[in-house]
Amino acid sequence: MLNALEVFTTVVVGVMVGVEFSVAFVMNPIFNGLSDDSNQQARSHGGRMLGAVMPFWYIGSLVLAAVWAITGWGHRGTGLVVTAAALLIVSVVMSLLLLVPINNRGKTWTPETRPADWKEQMKRWDRYHYVRVAIIIGAFALLAAALV
């Protein structure tokens, strides 16, 4: 049972990392190459779509890591899992305090209603997102290391 939890948790976090990595290094650069209206509309749509899913994914990943740490307490690799869970906590707090407020504004914008500084706000979101991606990559690497 513990082995299944370990693998499932690692896969869930790994797929989340893949999605967030793709947003940072594939999708947003593609959007930035579009006209301002198309870029902003794509980011707004992405903010609505991923904004509806990612809270469950981040919290679910954290819960899975915590359950793994508790269930596997005393087993080899538990320290790595606890550290990964701590990094996932940082990613959730960072999301709530820094990224979600920008996303909540951005997902309502249209070409007619976006503020004059919308590009600066998106650049700020991107910078925070790069840091968050690094944090969750670290958590994923720790979980993967705890498997072996």
Backbone as a ProteinNet text record, in pm:
[ID]
protein_1_A
[PRIMARY]
MLNALEVFTTVVVGVMVGVEFSVAFVMNPIFNGLSDDSNQQARSHGGRMLGAVMPFWYIGSLVLAAVWAITGWGHRGTGLVVTAAALLIVSVVMSLLLLVPINNRGKTWTPETRPADWKEQMKRWDRYHYVRVAIIIGAFALLAAALV
[TERTIARY]
82.8	0	87.1	191	279	349.2	390.6	457	364.7	239.5	143.9	126.3	117.9	105.6	228.4	345.3	469.3	471.9	440.1	442.7	333.2	213.4	102.4	134.9	186.5	222.2	327	429	536	483.2	394.5	337	249.8	165.8	78.3	161.5	263	348.6	427.5	474.5	551.4	470.1	345.9	261	231.5	208.9	186.9	309.2	427.4	550.7	556.3	519.8	522	428.9	309	213.1	267.6	314.8	363.5	490.3	576.9	695.7	653.8	556	505	446.1	373	317.4	431.2	533.6	642.2	729.7	763.6	867.4	818.3	688.3	633.9	515.7	409.9	286.3	302.4	351.5	361.8	456	570.4	651.3	576.8	495.9	414.6	316.6	246.8	149.8	218.2	338.6	409.5	446.4	450.2	479.2	357.9	240.7	117.3	94	-4.6	-43.5	-89.2	-88.6	-127.3	-266.2	-362.4	-498.6	-502.9	-437.8	-438.3	-361.2	-248.9	-169.3	-253.9	-315.4	-394.1	-513.4	-580.3	-694.8	-651.3	-538.2	-488.2	-452.1	-386.9	-351.5	-476.5	-575.1	-700	-768.7	-776.7	-840.3	-761.8	-630.9	-546.8	-561.8	-572.3	-591.8	-722.9	-825.9	-956	-950.4	-895.1	-892.5	-803.3	-678.2	-586	-615.9	-669.1	-706.1	-815.2	-894.1	-999.8	-946	-837	-784.4	-668.1	-579.6	-453.5	-468.6	-564.7	-575.5	-593	-675.3	-696.2	-569.6	-498.8	-377.4	-267.4	-249	-146.2	-178.7	-301.2	-340.6	-339.6	-389	-387.9	-247.1	-154.5	-14.7	43.3	12.4	59.9	1.1	-127.1	-191.7	-129.7	-109.9	-48.2	91.6	171.2	306.4	300.7	206.3	192.5	150.9	57.4	14.1	130.8	208.5	326.5	423.5	448.9	542.5	494.1	365.2	309.4	307.6	258.4	247.4	384.7	480	612.9	711.2	659.4	747.4	841.9	968.6	1067.9	1128.1	1067.2	1123.2	1233.1	1315.1	1420.3	1357.6	1412.3	1363.7	1257.9	1216.7	1110.7	1152	1277	1325.6	1312	1336.8	1321.9	1175.5	1085.3	941.7	894.9	941.4	904.3	954.4	1075.9	1130.4	1051.1	1014.6	931.7	797.6	737.1	609.4	627.1	739	765.2	775.7	840.9	849.7	712.1	629.3	493.2	412.1	435.1	369.9	413.4	542.7	593.4	526.7	511	449.1	302.9	231.8	91.2	80.7	163	160.6	199.5	303.4	346.9	235.6	167.8	57.3	-51.2	-92.1	-201.5	-166.7	-43.3	-4.8	38.8	101.3	162.5	97.7	72.1	25.9	-125.1	-200.3	-346.9	-405.7	-360.5	-418.9	-400.7	-283	-260.9	-348.4	-352.5	-433.6	-581.2	-630	-771.6	-807.2	-713.8	-738.2	-730.6	-624.8	-598.8	-703.9	-764.4	-860.9	-991.8	-1011.8	-1134	-1112.7	-987.8	-958.2	-1000.9	-1038.9	-1061.5	-975.1	-960.8	-884.2	-940.1	-1069.8	-1131.5	-1118.1	-1099.9	-1102.3	-967.5	-867.5	-739.1	-675.1	-602.3	-537.8	-415.3	-370.9	-255.3	-129	-119.8	0.9	-12.9	-102.2	-128.7	-3.9	80.5	202.4	298.1	309	395.9	343	210.5	152.1	177.4	169.2	196	343.3	432.8	575.8	603.7	536.2	552	502.5	385.5	332.5	432.5	489.1	586.3	707.2	759.3	876.1	843.6	729.6	689.2	669.9	613.5	587.3	718.2	822	951.8	1004.5	991.4	1037.3	953.4	821.9	734.7	768.3	795.1	832.3	960.8	1057.9	1182.1	1154.3	1065.6	1031.3	964.5	868.5	798.8	886.2	979.3	1076.7	1160.9	1199.6	1274.1	1194.9	1067.2	981.6	971	951.9	942.3	1072.2	1184.8	1313.5	1332.7	1292.3	1302.7	1211.9	1091.2	1000.6	1056.7	1111	1169.6	1289.9	1370.5	1486	1440.7	1330	1279.4	1231	1198	1154.2	1267.5	1389.6	1502.7	1590
-119.9	0	126	127.7	243.3	263.7	155.7	168.4	233.2	194.1	253.6	402.3	439.4	580.3	658.6	601.5	668.6	695.8	593.6	608.2	704.5	689.8	777.2	923.2	949.3	1085.9	1143.5	1064.1	1110.5	1140.5	1057.3	1079.5	1205.6	1221.3	1339.3	1467.6	1470.1	1589.4	1607.7	1498.1	1507.5	1562.9	1520.5	1572.9	1721.2	1758.5	1899.5	1982.3	1930.9	1999.9	2015.2	1910.8	1917.2	2023.5	2031.8	2133.2	2272.2	2294.4	2427.7	2465.3	2367.2	2391.4	2432.2	2362.7	2393.4	2534	2572.4	2708.3	2810.2	2787.8	2884.7	2892.6	2777.8	2775.7	2741.4	2710.9	2681.9	2773.8	2764.1	2836	2987.8	3037.9	3183.7	3245.2	3182	3237.7	3237.5	3134.4	3134.9	3251.8	3267	3376.3	3511.9	3526.9	3654.6	3688.5	3588.8	3613.4	3654.9	3650.9	3689.6	3839.4	3888.9	4028.8	4050.5	4175.4	4205.1	4150.7	4170.9	4124.1	3971.9	3901.8	3755.1	3704	3765.9	3729.3	3742.5	3856.3	3882.1	3787.3	3762.6	3671.5	3528.2	3485.5	3351.3	3337.6	3438.8	3434.3	3437.4	3516.1	3520.9	3385.4	3325.4	3194.4	3089.3	3091.4	2999.2	3020.7	3145.2	3176.2	3121.6	3130.1	3074	2921.9	2862	2716.5	2653.9	2695.4	2637.6	2687.4	2808.4	2860.7	2778.6	2709	2624.3	2489	2443.2	2308.5	2309.8	2405.4	2400.6	2406.6	2478.6	2474.6	2332.8	2253.3	2115.2	2032.8	2058.7	1984.1	2016.7	2144.6	2183.6	2129.9	2151.6	2104	1951.1	1887.5	1741.5	1685.3	1749.1	1705.2	1717.4	1827.8	1847.9	1743.4	1717.1	1616.9	1479.1	1443.3	1313.9	1303.3	1409.3	1407.5	1397.2	1466.5	1459.5	1319.2	1259.8	1124.1	1026.7	1044.5	960.6	976.5	1100.1	1124.7	1060.7	1073.8	1017.5	865.4	812.3	667.6	600.6	666.3	608.3	653	713.9	766.9	657.1	687.7	591.6	508.9	513.1	442.4	527.3	460.6	529.7	633.1	754.2	857.7	949.6	924.9	1008.8	1155.7	1180.9	1319.1	1390.7	1317.2	1376.1	1410.8	1322.2	1346	1465.2	1474.8	1588.6	1718.9	1717.3	1836.9	1870.6	1769	1791.8	1853.2	1800.7	1855.8	2001.5	2033	2171.8	2261.9	2213.8	2291.3	2308.9	2205.4	2218.2	2319.3	2325.3	2427.9	2566.7	2583.2	2712.1	2747.3	2648.2	2676.3	2716.9	2656	2692.1	2833	2862.7	2996	3102.2	3072.6	3166.1	3188.5	3081.5	3093.9	3184.9	3158.5	3235.8	3383	3410.3	3548.7	3628.2	3562.3	3635.3	3611.1	3485.9	3454.4	3462.8	3410.2	3408.8	3549.1	3647.4	3781.5	3837.4	3815	3862.3	3782.6	3650.6	3565.7	3603.3	3629.8	3664.8	3793.2	3885.9	4007.5	3976.7	3908.3	3883.8	3799.9	3708.2	3619.7	3690.9	3810.9	3886.5	3989.5	4011.3	4114.8	4075.4	4176	4163.9	4272.1	4269.2	4376.7	4515.9	4522.5	4652.1	4693	4598.3	4631	4613.8	4565	4542.1	4674.4	4674.7	4798.8	4830.5	4952	4995.1	4917.2	4872.7	4802.4	4650.1	4598.7	4455.5	4373.7	4423.6	4349.6	4341.8	4450	4448.7	4350	4345.7	4250.2	4106.2	4080.4	3946.2	3910	4008.5	3982.5	3951.2	4020.2	3992.1	3851.1	3815.9	3680.3	3577.4	3602.4	3509.8	3492	3601.3	3591.1	3507.2	3533.5	3452.9	3307	3285.5	3150.7	3074.2	3140.4	3074	3024.3	3105.8	3064.8	2947.3	2954.9	2846	2716.9	2725.4	2606	2545.7	2628	2576.7	2505.9	2563.5	2503.8	2368.1	2358.7	2230.7	2127.6	2172.3	2078.3	2019.5	2104.8	2055.6	1953.8	1980.9	1886.8	1754.9	1762.3	1641.4	1560.8	1628.7	1558.7	1488.2	1553.7	1491	1368.5	1379.1	1264.6	1149.1	1181.5	1076.9	1012.6	1093.5	1039.6	952.3	987.5	908.3	770.1	757.8	627.5	526.4	574.5	482.5	463.1
0	0	0	84.7	90.4	-43.9	-108.4	-238.9	-341.1	-342.7	-436.6	-408.5	-282.4	-244	-289	-269.5	-308.8	-459.8	-536.9	-682.5	-728.2	-675.1	-713.7	-682.5	-563.7	-524.9	-618.5	-648.5	-736.5	-876	-926.2	-1058.7	-1059.5	-958.8	-951.7	-947.6	-863.2	-853.2	-982.6	-1040.7	-1164.9	-1280.2	-1292.4	-1398.9	-1374	-1247.8	-1215.4	-1255.1	-1225.2	-1263.9	-1415.6	-1487.2	-1632.5	-1688.1	-1631.8	-1676.6	-1647.8	-1526.7	-1489.5	-1565.9	-1591.6	-1673	-1814	-1868	-2001.7	-2007.9	-1906.4	-1902.2	-1906.5	-1823	-1811.6	-1935.6	-1991.8	-2094.4	-2234.8	-2248.9	-2381.7	-2412.4	-2331.4	-2363.6	-2354.6	-2242.9	-2230.2	-2333	-2364.4	-2473.9	-2608	-2633	-2755.5	-2751.7	-2638.4	-2625.3	-2643.9	-2589.2	-2600	-2743.5	-2831.5	-2972.2	-3053.4	-2991.5	-3059	-3046.4	-3116.8	-3100.5	-2956.7	-2912.7	-2773.8	-2740.8	-2830.9	-2803.2	-2789.6	-2880.7	-2875.6	-2753	-2724.1	-2606.2	-2479.8	-2464.2	-2343.9	-2336	-2446.9	-2445.9	-2413.8	-2467.5	-2439	-2291.5	-2236.2	-2094.1	-2006	-2044.1	-1966.5	-1968	-2085.8	-2096.7	-2017.7	-2031	-1954.4	-1804.6	-1763.9	-1622.2	-1569.1	-1650.9	-1609	-1603	-1707.2	-1716.8	-1609.2	-1605	-1506.8	-1365.6	-1356.3	-1224.9	-1157.6	-1236.4	-1180.5	-1134.8	-1195.1	-1167.7	-1069.5	-1083.5	-1010.2	-858	-802.6	-655.3	-602.3	-669	-624.9	-643.7	-752.3	-782.2	-681.7	-649.2	-553.1	-413.5	-368.9	-236.4	-233.6	-337.6	-344.6	-338.8	-409.6	-406.3	-266.2	-201.2	-64.5	29.8	17.6	103.3	79.6	-45.8	-75.9	-16	-29.5	28.3	180.6	242.5	388.8	432.9	360.4	394	376.9	271.3	250.1	367.1	407.9	518.2	647.6	674.8	798.8	792.4	682.5	667.9	665	604.7	591.9	698.4	804.7	908.9	958.1	962.3	1007	894.9	778.4	663.4	599.1	521	448.2	353.8	350.6	260.3	318.3	441.6	500.1	508.8	539.8	546.5	413	305.8	172.6	145.5	187.9	166.1	249.1	371.8	457.5	395.8	344.8	280.2	154.4	76.5	-42.9	-3.1	102.9	150.6	192.9	256.8	296.8	173.4	68.4	-55.1	-118.8	-112.7	-165.6	-84.5	46.4	128.9	82.2	59.3	9.9	-122.8	-211.9	-341.8	-327.1	-232.9	-210	-152.3	-52.5	9	-93.6	-169.6	-273.8	-376.2	-414.2	-509.3	-454.5	-331.2	-271	-254	-214	-184	-306.7	-404.6	-515	-651	-684.1	-819.4	-835.9	-741.7	-754	-766.3	-687.6	-705	-846.7	-904.7	-1041.8	-1137.7	-1120	-1207.7	-1199.5	-1079.1	-1063.6	-1137	-1140.6	-1218.8	-1368	-1408.1	-1549	-1618.3	-1546.2	-1612.4	-1647.5	-1595.6	-1626.5	-1737.2	-1776.8	-1874.9	-2014.9	-2089.5	-2233.1	-2298	-2429.2	-2492.9	-2462.9	-2435.4	-2406.8	-2259.9	-2170.6	-2026.8	-1957.3	-2026.6	-1960.2	-1920.1	-1809.4	-1765.6	-1851.5	-1842.2	-1922.1	-1885.7	-1760.3	-1715.8	-1720.1	-1805	-1805.7	-1838.8	-1928.8	-1964.6	-1845.9	-1770.6	-1652.5	-1548.3	-1532.6	-1438.4	-1483.6	-1612.4	-1664.4	-1648.3	-1668.7	-1647.5	-1500.6	-1409.6	-1266.4	-1235.8	-1291.9	-1271.9	-1324	-1441.3	-1499.8	-1408.2	-1353.5	-1264.3	-1141.1	-1078.1	-963.4	-1003.7	-1120.9	-1167.8	-1190.1	-1243.4	-1260.4	-1126.1	-1024.4	-890.5	-840.7	-859.8	-815.9	-889.7	-1017.8	-1094.2	-1037.3	-1004.8	-946.2	-813.7	-733.9	-604.7	-622.8	-714.2	-729.9	-801.4	-885.4	-942.1	-828.9	-734.6	-618.8	-539.1	-517.8	-445.1	-520.5	-651.2	-732.7	-727	-738.7	-733.3	-599.1	-491.2	-358.9	-346.3	-399.4	-396.2	-478.9	-596.4	-679.9	-609.6	-543	-470.4	-353.3	-291.6	-179	-223.5	-350.4	-403.4	-410.9	-426.7	-448.7	-327.3
[MASK]
++++++++++++++++++++++++++++++++++++++++++++++++++++++++++++++++++++++++++++++++++++++++++++++++++++++++++++++++++++++++++++++++++++++++++++++++++++

